[in-house]
């Protein structure tokens, strides 16, 4: 896999953490690869990424991996707030102008190759391959509704929610725990599950924020084919996602 080192961004500093365990996928929302390079490499913009992938599949290395690129901004995942210090940021040359404009095959193929390389190098787990919207759901939507997460799930690169059988016993145990902890409504359960998965649920007092988070989750896991999530369906899917994680931990 060939990397282009011709362009470098000055927008980075030292990592606070030496442990790289996340990969965050973004889109540039700019008109061209040249415009994206110029923007990410301009000191005044104070934004960057370790990698940028063009529509033609060219991969640009803009910031050294051992440095803290400024790509995630104010973000959160599993209690961590300094996402930049523990992640690799990848920008994709994509502008969401229309509802059905797709990512190019060349870009996706290059992203697959890069992710496989980084996953092997840093031993990153599939559930830590995330979109910018996962770590900043109240202000970001990239890589967007048209990003083909299913391709990465099938290749076991990103986390896939699997169907489970024989979970009645653990559900009974959990139901007793919910009652003791007064998690007695669907909304409270959804908030608890999403928080356990890793999402930022610290300030979900307002209804529109809950809906915003559910919309982001729906975009990521394609709960409902249209842009409008089905509340009953999304409840079942988030519960299944939560159980996937619980049962994986119990097996260890």
KAGIZI-V176980 format. One record per residue. N is the residue number from 1. SS is DSSP state (alpha for helix, beta for strand, coil for the rest). PHI is phi in whole degrees, 0 to 359 (NA if undefined). Layout:
BEGIN
N|SS|PHI / N|SS|PHI
END
This chain:
BEGIN
1|coil|NA / 2|coil|269 / 3|beta|250 / 4|beta|259 / 5|coil|251 / 6|coil|294 / 7|coil|249 / 8|coil|228 / 9|coil|265 / 10|coil|274 / 11|coil|269 / 12|beta|201 / 13|beta|210 / 14|beta|283 / 15|coil|289 / 16|coil|282 / 17|coil|253 / 18|coil|273 / 19|coil|269 / 20|coil|262 / 21|coil|228 / 22|beta|228 / 23|beta|234 / 24|beta|248 / 25|beta|257 / 26|beta|235 / 27|beta|238 / 28|coil|281 / 29|coil|59 / 30|coil|242 / 31|coil|286 / 32|coil|210 / 33|alpha|294 / 34|alpha|296 / 35|alpha|295 / 36|alpha|294 / 37|alpha|299 / 38|alpha|300 / 39|alpha|292 / 40|alpha|289 / 41|coil|258 / 42|coil|272 / 43|alpha|301 / 44|alpha|295 / 45|alpha|280 / 46|coil|52 / 47|coil|216 / 48|coil|197 / 49|coil|207 / 50|coil|290 / 51|beta|226 / 52|beta|226 / 53|beta|245 / 54|coil|278 / 55|coil|299 / 56|coil|276 / 57|coil|96 / 58|coil|290 / 59|beta|248 / 60|beta|256 / 61|beta|263 / 62|coil|264 / 63|coil|224 / 64|coil|300 / 65|coil|299 / 66|coil|281 / 67|beta|254 / 68|beta|268 / 69|beta|288 / 70|coil|259 / 71|coil|240 / 72|coil|271 / 73|coil|65 / 74|coil|286 / 75|coil|219 / 76|coil|202 / 77|beta|202 / 78|coil|51 / 79|coil|88 / 80|beta|267 / 81|coil|253 / 82|coil|267 / 83|alpha|295 / 84|alpha|301 / 85|alpha|287 / 86|alpha|240 / 87|beta|225 / 88|beta|254 / 89|beta|258 / 90|beta|237 / 91|beta|263 / 92|beta|248 / 93|coil|285 / 94|coil|210 / 95|coil|237 / 96|coil|281 / 97|coil|279 / 98|coil|235 / 99|coil|294 / 100|coil|243 / 101|coil|285 / 102|coil|260 / 103|coil|290 / 104|coil|289 / 105|alpha|298 / 106|alpha|297 / 107|alpha|296 / 108|alpha|297 / 109|alpha|297 / 110|alpha|292 / 111|alpha|297 / 112|alpha|301 / 113|alpha|298 / 114|alpha|294 / 115|alpha|298 / 116|alpha|301 / 117|alpha|296 / 118|alpha|291 / 119|alpha|299 / 120|alpha|292 / 121|alpha|295 / 122|alpha|252 / 123|coil|56 / 124|coil|274 / 125|coil|281 / 126|alpha|305 / 127|alpha|286 / 128|alpha|253 / 129|beta|264 / 130|beta|233 / 131|beta|269 / 132|alpha|302 / 133|alpha|294 / 134|alpha|292 / 135|alpha|267 / 136|coil|218 / 137|coil|291 / 138|coil|262 / 139|coil|219 / 140|coil|228 / 141|coil|236 / 142|coil|284 / 143|coil|276 / 144|coil|89 / 145|coil|291 / 146|coil|267 / 147|coil|288 / 148|coil|277 / 149|alpha|303 / 150|alpha|300 / 151|alpha|296 / 152|alpha|285 / 153|alpha|294 / 154|alpha|295 / 155|coil|273 / 156|coil|62 / 157|coil|272 / 158|coil|246 / 159|coil|293 / 160|coil|241 / 161|coil|285 / 162|coil|258 / 163|coil|292 / 164|coil|238 / 165|coil|234 / 166|coil|56 / 167|coil|250 / 168|alpha|298 / 169|alpha|295 / 170|alpha|291 / 171|alpha|295 / 172|alpha|296 / 173|alpha|298 / 174|alpha|294 / 175|alpha|298 / 176|alpha|294 / 177|alpha|293 / 178|alpha|301 / 179|alpha|297 / 180|alpha|295 / 181|coil|258 / 182|coil|57 / 183|coil|263 / 184|coil|246 / 185|coil|232 / 186|alpha|299 / 187|alpha|297 / 188|alpha|296 / 189|alpha|294 / 190|alpha|300 / 191|alpha|297 / 192|alpha|298 / 193|alpha|297 / 194|alpha|296 / 195|alpha|295 / 196|alpha|294 / 197|alpha|298 / 198|coil|144 / 199|coil|291 / 200|coil|279 / 201|coil|242 / 202|coil|292 / 203|coil|231 / 204|coil|259 / 205|coil|284 / 206|coil|268 / 207|alpha|301 / 208|alpha|295 / 209|alpha|289 / 210|alpha|297 / 211|alpha|297 / 212|alpha|297 / 213|alpha|294 / 214|alpha|296 / 215|alpha|295 / 216|alpha|295 / 217|alpha|299 / 218|alpha|299 / 219|alpha|296 / 220|alpha|285 / 221|alpha|253 / 222|coil|51 / 223|coil|297 / 224|coil|225 / 225|coil|295 / 226|coil|276 / 227|coil|282 / 228|coil|256 / 229|coil|285 / 230|coil|265 / 231|alpha|298 / 232|alpha|293 / 233|alpha|295 / 234|alpha|293 / 235|alpha|300 / 236|alpha|294 / 237|alpha|291 / 238|alpha|295 / 239|alpha|298 / 240|alpha|296 / 241|alpha|302 / 242|alpha|301 / 243|alpha|295 / 244|alpha|305 / 245|alpha|290 / 246|alpha|302 / 247|alpha|292 / 248|alpha|297 / 249|alpha|292 / 250|alpha|293 / 251|alpha|285 / 252|coil|285
END
